[in-house]
C-alpha cells in the first residue's frame, strides 16, 4: 500500500457494504487521507449509524448528504466538498453507490430498467461531472505528471456481470437491469478515460468480486469474499493503477476483465 498517497477522497454509497468498508480501510492506512468524504442519501438514517459513529471518532471523516439520482443533491454535495477543501483539489472519486433488482429476463420492467440505470449509470456520470473541477485542480497541483490514484482518479465500482464477453453466473442470477447498467457504466468509464486524460485524471472500473453484502447475497448462496477481503485487495489495486489501466475493467486482484 506504500504507493497510495491520497490527500482527499470521496465515496458514494458510503454508509454500508463496500462503501463503508472502503471508508474503514482508508482510515486505517499508514498515511490516511487528510479528508475522507463519505456520501450517502440519508446520513441521519438507521443505515448510517455505523458511519456516524466512525465520524465522531475521526475528524478527517466528513459525511456528505448525496443522492446520486438527484442533480440538485449532487450540486449541493460538490459545493460542500469544495468548501471543506479550502482551495485544494479532490484526488480520488469512487462512484460506489448502486442498486440491484432481482428480476429475470422475463419479468424485468421498463420502470425497473429506468430506476437501476438512473442510479448505476447516470448517477456516476453526473457525480463525475460535478466533481470534475476539483479533480482537475488536484491533477494540476500534483508534483507528478503520471496518471495515478494519488494524483487524480475516478474509480467506478462495476461488475463482471456487465461484461458482454462473460456469461458469469447467468444460470444462477440473471438480474438483467443490473447487468445492462454495469455494461453501460463500463462504457462510461472508457469515455471518461478518453475525455479526461488530457486533464491528468485516471479513470478505471473495478469489479469488487462476489462480496458478502446485502446486495451481493443470493438466496441459498454465500459469496466467497468478505467486505474486508475485497476492500483490502482493491486498495492494493488502487495503489498500482497507472496510465495503462485507464479505461479498463479490472477485478479486485487487478486482473483485466474482458468487456
N, C-alpha and C positions, 0 to 999 in steps of 0.2 A: 504493500500500500504506500510505499515511500514516494511513488511518483505522483500521487494525488495531492495537490495543494490548492484547495478551493477556498477563496475568501468568503464567497456567498453562494448560497444555493436555494432554489425554490422548488418545492414538490407539490403537485396537486394530488388530491385524494389521500392526504397525509394522516388521516385520523384512524386508519385501520389497515390491516393486511400488509401488503408490500410497502405501501407508502409510510405507514407507521414504523415498519421495520427499518426502512432506509433512514428515517429521522433518528431512530435509536443508534444505528451504526455510525451515522455521521457524528453524533455527539460523542461517541466512544473512540473516534480516530485519534491517533497520537497528536495530529495537528488538525483539530476540528475547524470547520468554517467559523469565521467571526460572526456571521449571520446565517441562520437557517430559517427560511420562511416556509412554514407548514400550512398549506392552504387546504381548506375543506369547506363544504357547503354550510354546515351548521356547527361552528366552533363551540357553542354552548350546549349542544345536544348530548344525549346519553352516549352516543357512539364516539364522542370526542373527549370523554372524561380522562382516559389514559394520556392523551395528548396534552390536555390541560395540566395534568399532574406533572408531566415532564417539563412543560414550560415554566411551571412555578419553581422548578429546581435549576433551570438553566437559562440565564439571562440572554444567551445568544439565540435562543429559540423564540421566534415570533410567529404567532398564529394569525393567519390572514383569512378572512371570510372570502370564499371564491366558489361560485357556481359556474362551471365551465360551459353550461348551456345558456348563460345569461350574459350578453355583451356588456351591459351596464355594470354587472358584478365584476367582470374581468377588468374593465377600465378602472373601476374603483380600487381593485386589488393592486393594479400596476401603479396607481398614484400613491397608495400607502407604502408599497415597497420602495418606490423612488424616494419618498420622504425619509424612510428608515436608512437608506443607503447614503444619504447626505452627500451626494455628488459622485459616489463611486458607482461602478457598474455591477451587473449580475453575471457571475461566472457560469453558473450551471442551472439550467431549467429542465426539470424532469416532469414530463407530461405523463402522469401515472393514473389519474382518475379514469375509471372505466366502469361499464356495466355489462351484464350478460342477461339474456332472456333464454330460458331453457325450452325452446320450441324446436320442432323438427322442420324439415324442408316442406312438409305438407301443411303444417299448422302456423308457420310464420306469417304475420300480418303486415300490412302496409304501415300501420301505426307503430308496430314494434321495430320495423326496419328504420323508420324515421327517428325514433327515440334513441336507439342504440347508435346510429350513425351520428346523431347530434352530439352525444357525449364522447364517443370513442374516436371520432374523426374530425368533426367540425370544431369541437372544443379545443383540441391541441393546435389546430390551425389558428384560431382566434387568440388563444393564450400566447402562442409564439409571436404573433403579430404585435400584441400589446406590450410584450417584454423585449421586443427586438431592440429598441433604443438602448436599454440597459445592457443587453448582451453586446451590442456594438461598442458601447463605452468600455466594457470590461476588456474586449479584444484590443481596442486601441490603446488601452493603458497597460497592457501586458508587456513585460520585457522580452517575451518570446514571440517569434513570428510563426511558430509551428502550431498547427491545429491540435488542440487537446482540450480535455475537460477542465484543466487548470486555467486555461485561457478563457474560452467561452464555448459553451456547447448546449445543444438541445438534444435531450435523450427522450425518445418516445417509447414508452413501455408497450410493446406489441405482443405478438403471439405467433407461434408456429402454425396455429390454426388459420392465420391469414396468408400463409404461403400457398400460392396456387400450385406450386410444384409438389407439395406434400399432401398426403392423404391422412395425416396424423389423426388417429382416434376417431375417424369418421363413423365407424360401426358403433362406437360407444356414445359419442356425443356429436350431434350434427350442428347445433347452435348456429344456424345459417346467418342470422343477422350479425352475430358477433364476428364470425369468420369474415364476412364481407366488409365489416367496418375496419377490421385489422388489416385486411388486404389494402384497403384504401389508405389507412394510416401508413403502411409501408411505402406506398407511392408518394404520399405527402412527405415522408422523410427524405426520399430521393430528391423530390423537388426542392425541399429546403436546403439539402446539401449543395445543390447546384446554384440556387439563388443566393445563399448566404456565405458561400465560400469566399467571395470577394471581400466580405466583412470580417473574415478571420474566425468564423463560427463553425464548429464541427457539429454535424447532425447525424445521429445514428438511431436505429430502432433496436430494442433489446427484448428478447423472449426470456422471461424470468424462470421458465420451466413450469412444470405442473406442481403448484405450490399449495400447501395446506392452509387455505384461506376460505372465507365464506364463499367467495366467488369461484374458487378452484375446486370446491368439494362437489363430488357427484355421488348420488345415491349408490351405496354398495361398493364404492371405490375410494381408497385413501391415497392422495397424491404422495409421491415419493420424497418430495422436498419440503422441509420446514421453511418458514419465512426466514429464519436466521441463516440457514444454509444458502438459500437463494440470494439473499441480500449481500451476504459476505462475499460471495463469488462475483456478483455483479459489480460491487465496488472495486474488486480486483480488475475486472474488465474496464471499468471507467478509467482506472489509473494508467491503462496501457493503450487506450484509444488514440489513434493518430490520423493523419490525413487519408491514409489508405483505407480506413474504416468508415469514413464519412459517406453516408448514403447507403450503407449496408444494413442488413438484418442479422444480428448476432444472437447467440444464446447466452445463458448465464455463465458458461465456461469460455466464452469468447470465440466459439466456433461459428463460421458463416453458415447461415441457413439459406438454401435456395428459395427464390421468390415464387 
